[in-house]
Amino acid sequence: MPANDVTDVERVIIYSLIKPHYLLMDDSALLELSPEYFADNVMRAMFIVIRSLYESKGCVDSIVVYAEMDKLGFEVPNDLLYSAEHLNVNPELMRQYIEILKERHFKKKIADELKIANPDITHEKLNELIKLAEDRDGKSKQITVHIKEFAEQYCKDLLSKKYEGIDTGYHTYDNNVHPQAGDLEVIGARTNVGKTVFLTNILANMLRRHIPCLYCPTEMRPAQLVDRIVPLMSAIKADTFRSRGFSIEDMAHISNLPSLLKPMPLSIMDIASPSMYDIKQSVRHSQCKVLLLDYLGRCSMSHEQTRMREIEKFMVDLKSLCLNENILCFLAVQLTRATDFNKNSSPRLADLSDSSAIEKEADSVCFLWKDPASLVGGRVDTISAIIAKNRHGRLNEFSILFNRDSLKMT
């Protein structure tokens, strides 16, 4: 049977968060719930322990939860798991239970604020005012909309060029792909072809236009990422950053770097293997307009039956994040190792990692390719950019010139 009172609701939520299969299916409860939503002190403490364990380890074990609660001096009810086990637990009901807790919490907040504003207010008047708020907001979220409700605004947006998109600084790419908020753009390449360099160039171009960005460099620390950005925006050569062999002229430029770096609307994720929970939290905390995730293979994913299913769930969640938070995301993806044995042919969509979900969820896929025929004295100064999928326009191919001294791609 479903939960029939607040205590049951809190218990079933806590039980479901401990159950591994629920966390692997969806982490929305951890993102949406807050400790203050729980009226019961024990349930509130358990939620804090569970969320802390998930953030640090990516999973939750009931034995560890009970051990942590014991350390904190809380006595967990013996019948907690038993009573929750006999409730009808499924994702749809979980969504209802979360809404029940949130609704009760905000009703209490409204009532408390009204009491502060008017200490003499009666219980009946409180209920009346809360009922008015409920009637205004509606009991359920509207999920359908008639075209007549947004037709005029849509036309105004077209005339104001609101949907022009977010420029990357690469005109051929922008004119074909038209990247915009809500889009997921995949940048795919073999190892050491230039995925990170391309992303950092896009980043530098956007920072020049003061677009708030969040960069996740899974293979670098924040300072190492800045080592990549500074040559793109100053006269200091890139190869001096690793050795720190700066000239006197370089030192003069470095003394002026704080005035260049501090105003940048840039946040950097300092985590080597971010989970979708980490990414969601960072996007919301940074309030970015553009997310650059470098790269898919280093991200922590939920444990599914196959690697293909893990990637599929991650990609669906990432695309949903783009739409829900209204951000543009660039995702670097490494091609399958099989492509290393045939470097004479340009990449295809079938070469994308281990899952067709990458192509399916992406609004565009752009491959970077070093044509062996362009090798000159062991150097590759020209990289081909191949737009292999484009939901908003045509397919195309263009050349990128790579300057090794500055790491600039133009």
C-alpha positions as CSV (number, residue, x, y, z in Angstrom):
1,M,0.0,0.0,0.0
2,P,1.2,3.6,-0.5
3,A,2.4,5.7,2.3
4,N,-0.5,7.0,4.3
5,D,1.0,9.6,6.6
6,V,4.1,11.9,6.8
7,T,6.1,9.3,8.9
8,D,5.6,6.7,6.2
9,V,6.5,9.1,3.5
10,E,9.8,10.0,5.2
11,R,10.6,6.3,5.9
12,V,9.9,5.2,2.3
13,I,12.1,8.0,0.9
14,I,15.0,7.1,3.3
15,Y,14.6,3.4,2.5
16,S,14.6,4.0,-1.3
17,L,17.7,6.1,-1.0
18,I,19.5,3.3,0.8
19,K,18.4,0.8,-1.8
20,P,21.1,0.6,-4.5
21,H,18.8,0.1,-7.4
22,Y,17.0,3.5,-6.8
23,L,20.2,5.5,-6.8
24,L,21.4,3.8,-9.9
25,M,18.1,4.7,-11.6
26,D,17.8,8.4,-10.6
27,D,19.6,10.7,-8.2
28,S,16.9,13.4,-8.4
29,A,15.8,12.9,-4.8
30,L,19.2,13.8,-3.5
31,L,19.2,17.0,-5.7
32,E,15.6,18.0,-4.8
33,L,15.4,17.1,-1.2
34,S,16.8,19.1,1.7
35,P,17.3,18.0,5.3
36,E,14.8,20.7,6.5
37,Y,12.0,18.9,4.6
38,F,12.2,16.0,7.2
39,A,10.1,16.6,10.3
40,D,11.5,13.5,12.2
41,N,15.0,14.2,13.7
42,V,16.2,10.6,13.0
43,M,15.0,10.7,9.3
44,R,16.6,14.1,8.9
45,A,20.0,12.9,10.2
46,M,19.8,9.7,8.0
47,F,19.2,11.9,4.9
48,I,22.3,14.0,5.7
49,V,24.4,10.8,6.2
50,I,23.1,9.3,3.0
51,R,23.7,12.4,0.9
52,S,27.2,12.8,2.3
53,L,28.0,9.2,1.5
54,Y,26.7,9.5,-2.1
55,E,28.6,12.7,-2.7
56,S,31.9,11.2,-1.5
57,K,31.5,7.6,-2.7
58,G,28.8,7.6,-5.4
59,C,26.9,4.8,-3.6
60,V,25.1,4.2,-0.3
61,D,25.3,1.1,1.9
62,S,22.8,0.5,4.6
63,I,25.4,-1.0,7.0
64,V,27.6,2.1,6.6
65,V,24.5,4.4,7.1
66,Y,23.6,2.6,10.4
67,A,27.2,2.8,11.6
68,E,27.4,6.5,10.9
69,M,24.1,7.1,12.7
70,D,25.4,5.2,15.7
71,K,28.5,7.4,15.7
72,L,26.3,10.5,15.8
73,G,24.3,9.0,18.7
74,F,21.1,8.4,16.9
75,E,19.1,5.2,17.5
76,V,17.6,4.1,14.2
77,P,14.1,2.4,14.6
78,N,14.4,-1.4,14.3
79,D,11.3,-1.5,12.2
80,L,12.5,1.1,9.7
81,L,13.5,-1.2,6.9
82,Y,10.6,-3.6,7.7
83,S,7.9,-1.0,7.6
84,A,9.4,0.6,4.4
85,E,9.7,-2.8,2.8
86,H,6.0,-3.3,2.9
87,L,5.3,0.0,1.2
88,N,4.8,0.1,-2.6
89,V,8.1,1.6,-3.7
90,N,8.5,2.7,-7.3
91,P,9.9,5.8,-9.0
92,E,6.4,7.2,-9.7
93,L,5.4,7.0,-6.1
94,M,8.8,8.3,-5.0
95,R,8.1,11.5,-7.1
96,Q,4.8,11.9,-5.3
97,Y,6.4,11.4,-1.8
98,I,9.0,14.0,-2.6
99,E,6.3,16.5,-3.6
100,I,4.4,15.7,-0.4
101,L,7.4,16.5,1.8
102,K,8.2,19.7,-0.2
103,E,4.6,20.9,-0.1
104,R,4.4,20.3,3.7
105,H,7.7,22.1,4.2
106,F,6.7,25.2,2.2
107,K,3.3,25.3,3.9
108,K,5.0,25.4,7.3
109,K,7.3,28.1,6.1
110,I,4.4,30.2,4.9
111,A,2.6,29.7,8.1
112,D,5.7,30.7,10.2
113,E,6.2,33.9,8.2
114,L,2.6,34.8,8.5
115,K,2.8,34.3,12.3
116,I,5.8,36.5,12.5
117,A,4.1,39.2,10.5
118,N,0.9,38.9,12.5
119,P,1.3,37.1,15.9
120,D,-2.5,37.3,16.5
121,I,-3.5,35.5,13.3
122,T,-5.9,32.6,13.9
123,H,-5.4,29.0,12.8
124,E,-8.5,29.3,10.5
125,K,-7.0,32.4,8.8
126,L,-3.7,30.7,8.3
127,N,-5.4,27.8,6.5
128,E,-7.4,30.2,4.4
129,L,-4.3,32.1,3.2
130,I,-2.4,28.9,2.5
131,K,-5.4,27.6,0.5
132,L,-5.4,30.8,-1.6
133,A,-1.7,30.2,-2.4
134,E,-2.4,26.6,-3.4
135,D,-5.3,27.7,-5.7
136,R,-3.0,30.3,-7.3
137,D,-0.1,27.9,-8.0
138,G,-2.3,24.9,-8.9
139,K,-2.0,21.4,-7.5
140,S,0.0,19.9,-10.4
141,K,2.5,21.1,-12.9
142,Q,1.2,21.8,-16.4
143,I,3.0,19.6,-18.9
144,T,1.1,20.6,-22.1
145,V,0.9,24.0,-23.8
146,H,-1.2,25.1,-26.7
147,I,0.6,26.8,-29.6
148,K,-1.6,29.9,-29.3
149,E,-0.1,30.5,-25.8
150,F,3.4,31.2,-27.1
151,A,2.9,32.0,-30.9
152,E,3.2,35.8,-30.4
153,Q,6.3,35.5,-28.1
154,Y,7.9,33.0,-30.5
155,C,7.6,35.5,-33.4
156,K,8.9,38.4,-31.2
157,D,11.9,36.2,-30.4
158,L,12.5,35.5,-34.1
159,L,12.4,39.2,-34.9
160,S,14.7,40.1,-32.1
161,K,17.1,37.3,-33.2
162,K,16.9,35.7,-29.8
163,Y,17.7,32.3,-31.3
164,E,20.9,33.4,-33.0
165,G,22.8,31.1,-30.6
166,I,26.1,31.3,-28.8
167,D,29.2,31.9,-31.0
168,T,32.2,29.6,-30.6
169,G,34.5,31.9,-32.6
170,Y,34.6,29.4,-35.4
171,H,32.4,30.9,-38.1
172,T,31.9,27.9,-40.3
173,Y,30.9,25.8,-37.3
174,D,28.5,28.5,-35.9
175,N,26.9,29.2,-39.3
176,N,26.1,25.5,-39.8
177,V,25.4,24.2,-36.3
178,H,24.0,27.4,-34.7
179,P,24.8,26.3,-31.1
180,Q,22.4,27.6,-28.5
181,A,21.1,27.1,-25.0
182,G,19.7,23.6,-24.5
183,D,22.0,22.0,-27.1
184,L,24.5,19.2,-26.5
185,E,27.4,19.4,-28.9
186,V,29.8,16.4,-29.1
187,I,33.4,16.9,-30.2
188,G,34.9,13.5,-31.1
189,A,38.5,12.6,-32.0
190,R,41.2,10.0,-31.6
191,T,43.8,10.3,-28.8
192,N,46.1,13.4,-29.1
193,V,44.2,15.0,-32.0
194,G,43.2,18.1,-30.2
195,K,39.9,17.7,-28.4
196,T,41.1,19.6,-25.3
197,V,42.9,22.3,-27.3
198,F,39.7,22.9,-29.4
199,L,37.5,23.1,-26.3
200,T,39.9,25.5,-24.5
201,N,39.9,27.7,-27.7
202,I,36.1,27.7,-27.6
203,L,36.3,28.6,-23.9
204,A,38.7,31.5,-24.5
205,N,36.5,32.8,-27.3
206,M,33.5,32.8,-25.0
207,L,35.3,34.3,-22.0
208,R,36.4,37.2,-24.2
209,R,32.7,37.9,-24.7
210,H,32.0,37.5,-21.0
211,I,29.8,34.4,-21.3
212,P,29.7,32.5,-17.9
213,C,31.4,29.2,-18.5
214,L,32.0,26.0,-16.4
215,Y,34.9,23.8,-17.5
216,C,35.4,20.3,-16.3
217,P,39.0,19.2,-17.1
218,T,39.0,15.6,-15.8
219,E,42.6,15.1,-16.7
220,M,44.0,18.4,-15.3
221,R,43.9,20.4,-12.1
222,P,42.5,24.0,-12.3
223,A,46.0,25.6,-12.5
224,Q,46.9,23.3,-15.4
225,L,43.8,24.3,-17.3
226,V,44.8,28.0,-16.8
227,D,48.2,27.1,-18.2
228,R,46.3,26.2,-21.4
229,I,44.1,29.4,-21.4
230,V,46.8,32.0,-20.7
231,P,48.7,31.5,-24.0
232,L,45.4,31.9,-25.9
233,M,44.9,35.3,-24.3
234,S,48.4,36.7,-23.9
235,A,51.8,36.8,-25.7
236,I,53.4,34.1,-23.5
237,K,54.3,30.9,-25.4
238,A,52.6,27.7,-24.4
239,D,55.6,25.5,-24.1
240,T,57.2,27.6,-21.4
241,F,54.4,26.8,-18.9
242,R,55.4,23.2,-18.3
243,S,59.1,24.1,-17.7
244,R,58.3,27.5,-16.1
245,G,61.3,28.8,-18.1
246,F,59.9,32.2,-18.5
247,S,61.9,35.1,-20.1
248,I,62.1,38.6,-18.6
249,E,59.5,39.7,-21.1
250,D,57.2,36.8,-20.0
251,M,57.6,37.8,-16.4
252,A,56.4,41.3,-17.2
253,H,53.3,39.7,-18.9
254,I,52.7,37.4,-15.9
255,S,52.6,40.3,-13.5
256,N,49.6,41.6,-15.4
257,L,47.8,38.3,-15.4
258,P,45.6,38.9,-12.3
259,S,43.9,41.8,-14.0
260,L,43.2,39.5,-17.0
261,L,42.1,36.4,-15.1
262,K,40.1,37.7,-12.2
263,P,37.3,39.3,-14.3
264,M,36.8,36.1,-16.3
265,P,33.3,34.5,-15.7
266,L,34.9,31.1,-15.4
267,S,34.3,28.3,-12.9
268,I,36.4,25.1,-12.9
269,M,35.3,21.7,-11.6
270,D,38.2,20.3,-9.6
271,I,37.3,16.6,-9.7
272,A,38.9,13.8,-11.7
273,S,35.9,11.6,-12.3
274,P,32.7,13.7,-11.9
275,S,29.3,12.0,-11.5
276,M,26.1,13.4,-13.0
277,Y,25.2,14.6,-9.5
278,D,28.5,16.5,-9.3
279,I,27.9,18.1,-12.7
280,K,24.3,19.1,-11.9
281,Q,25.4,20.7,-8.6
282,S,28.3,22.5,-10.3
283,V,26.1,23.9,-13.1
284,R,23.6,25.2,-10.6
285,H,26.2,26.6,-8.3
286,S,28.2,28.3,-11.1
287,Q,25.1,29.7,-12.9
288,C,27.0,29.1,-16.2
289,K,25.6,29.5,-19.7
290,V,28.1,27.1,-21.2
291,L,29.4,23.8,-19.9
292,L,32.5,22.2,-21.4
293,L,33.0,18.6,-20.3
294,D,36.4,17.1,-21.1
295,Y,35.8,14.2,-21.5
296,L,33.1,11.5,-21.4
297,G,35.4,8.5,-20.7
298,R,36.5,10.0,-17.4
299,C,33.0,10.6,-16.0
300,S,31.7,8.5,-13.2
301,M,28.6,6.6,-14.3
302,S,25.9,4.6,-12.6
303,H,26.5,0.8,-12.6
304,E,24.3,-0.8,-15.3
305,Q,24.3,-4.2,-16.8
306,T,26.5,-3.1,-19.7
307,R,28.8,-0.2,-20.5
308,M,26.4,0.7,-23.4
309,R,23.6,1.2,-20.9
310,E,25.8,3.2,-18.5
311,I,26.6,5.7,-21.4
312,E,23.0,5.8,-22.5
313,K,21.8,6.8,-19.1
314,F,24.5,9.4,-18.7
315,M,23.8,10.9,-22.1
316,V,20.1,11.1,-21.5
317,D,20.7,12.8,-18.1
318,L,23.2,15.2,-19.7
319,K,20.8,16.2,-22.4
320,S,18.0,16.7,-19.9
321,L,20.4,18.9,-17.8
322,C,21.0,21.1,-20.9
323,L,17.3,21.6,-21.4
324,N,16.3,22.0,-17.8
325,E,19.1,24.5,-16.9
326,N,19.0,26.1,-20.4
327,I,22.7,25.7,-21.0
328,L,24.9,24.9,-24.0
329,C,27.2,21.9,-23.4
330,F,30.3,20.8,-25.3
331,L,31.2,17.2,-24.6
332,A,34.6,15.7,-25.7
333,V,34.4,12.1,-26.7
334,Q,37.2,9.7,-27.6
335,L,36.7,7.4,-30.6
336,T,36.9,3.6,-30.2
337,R,40.3,2.1,-30.1
338,A,39.6,0.2,-33.3
339,T,40.0,3.5,-35.3
340,D,43.7,3.7,-34.3
341,F,44.4,0.9,-36.8
342,N,42.9,2.8,-39.7
343,K,44.1,6.4,-39.4
344,N,44.0,7.0,-43.1
345,S,40.2,7.2,-43.1
346,S,38.2,10.1,-41.5
347,P,36.0,9.2,-38.5
348,R,32.3,8.1,-38.8
349,L,29.4,8.3,-36.3
350,A,29.8,4.5,-35.8
351,D,33.3,5.2,-34.3
352,L,31.8,7.1,-31.2
353,S,32.8,5.2,-28.1
354,D,30.6,2.3,-27.0
355,S,27.1,3.5,-27.4
356,S,24.8,4.9,-30.1
357,A,23.2,7.0,-27.4
358,I,26.1,9.5,-27.9
359,E,25.0,10.2,-31.4
360,K,21.3,10.0,-30.6
361,E,21.3,12.5,-27.7
362,A,23.7,15.0,-29.4
363,D,22.4,17.9,-31.3
364,S,25.6,17.9,-33.4
365,V,28.7,15.8,-33.7
366,C,31.9,17.3,-34.9
367,F,35.0,15.1,-35.5
368,L,38.6,16.5,-35.4
369,W,40.9,14.5,-37.8
370,K,44.5,14.7,-38.6
371,D,44.9,13.6,-42.2
372,P,48.3,11.7,-42.4
373,A,48.7,13.3,-45.9
374,S,49.1,16.7,-44.1
375,L,52.2,15.6,-42.2
376,V,55.1,17.9,-42.8
377,G,58.3,17.1,-41.1
378,G,56.5,15.3,-38.3
379,R,54.2,18.3,-37.6
380,V,50.5,18.6,-38.3
381,D,49.5,22.2,-38.7
382,T,46.1,21.6,-40.3
383,I,43.2,19.7,-38.6
384,S,40.0,18.8,-40.4
385,A,36.8,19.6,-38.6
386,I,34.0,17.3,-39.9
387,I,30.4,18.1,-38.9
388,A,29.0,14.6,-39.1
389,K,25.6,15.2,-37.4
390,N,23.7,18.5,-37.3
391,R,20.2,18.7,-36.0
392,H,19.9,22.4,-36.9
393,G,21.4,22.6,-40.3
394,R,23.7,21.0,-42.9
395,L,26.7,18.8,-42.7
396,N,30.0,20.4,-43.6
397,E,33.8,20.2,-43.3
398,F,36.4,22.9,-42.7
399,S,40.0,23.2,-41.9
400,I,41.5,24.5,-38.6
401,L,45.1,25.9,-38.5
402,F,46.9,25.0,-35.3
403,N,49.6,27.2,-33.9
404,R,51.8,25.2,-31.5
405,D,53.4,28.2,-29.9
406,S,50.2,29.7,-28.7
407,L,47.9,26.6,-28.8
408,K,45.5,28.7,-30.9
409,M,43.2,27.0,-33.4
410,T,42.0,29.4,-36.1
